[in-house]
Amino acid sequence: MPQIRISDAARFLGVSDDTVRRWVDAGQLGGAKDAPGYAAVDGLELARLARKQAVLPADPTGIGSSARNRFVGLVTEVVTDKVMAQVGLQGGPHRVVSLMSAEAVRALGLEPGSVATAVDKATNVIVETPHGKGSA
């Protein structure tokens, strides 16, 4: 299993290094030393904890959908011209940017500070790893 250094684990979860160390001390995460001897946690355990803690606000729309990537959050920016608009949304640690018509922005009442849900159902998803590991 991959070992993730404490500082990287903290960055991935949006918490402090001390918080990760407390989780290790409390037994919520298994601690170990990585190959160079730095404090680390098991990557699989970290992934499970990240998923468990990644609780976004409930989707206020109540709409059923086949799309699984739904980000409820706050509209942080709306830039419009006569025809098109760029809308930024912050959902937890995720920033999503959508391009849509200016007419859609007006119809949805999107403005900074309003609550919205970004829905993504992409046919292409790109996954990257550091240093080209696993390249085909």
C-alpha positions, 0 to 999 in steps of 0.5 A: 500500500502507498504510504503518504507523509503526514504533511501531504495527508494533512494537505489532502484533507484540508487539516493541519499536520497536528490533526493528522498526528492526533488521528494517528495517536487516537487510532483513526489512522494507522501510522508508520514510517515511509522508506526515508523514515518520515512519519506517514499514514497508509494511503488506503486508510487515508482515502477511506477517511477522506471519503468519510469526511467529505460531506458536502451540504445536502443538495437543495434541489431534490432532483434525481439524476444519473450524474454522481458528481454533484457539488453544492456550494456558493457562487463566488464569481459571475462574469458576463458579457452580452452572450456568455457567462463564467460562473465560479462555485466553491463546494467544500474544497472544490472549485468548479467553473461553468461556462453558460449563456448570460441568459441562463445566469439571469434565469437562474438568478446566479450571483455571488453568495447564492447557493447552487449545485454544479453537476458534472457528467463527463464522458472523459475523465483524466487521471494524473499521477506524480512523476509519470508513475503508471504511464501507459 
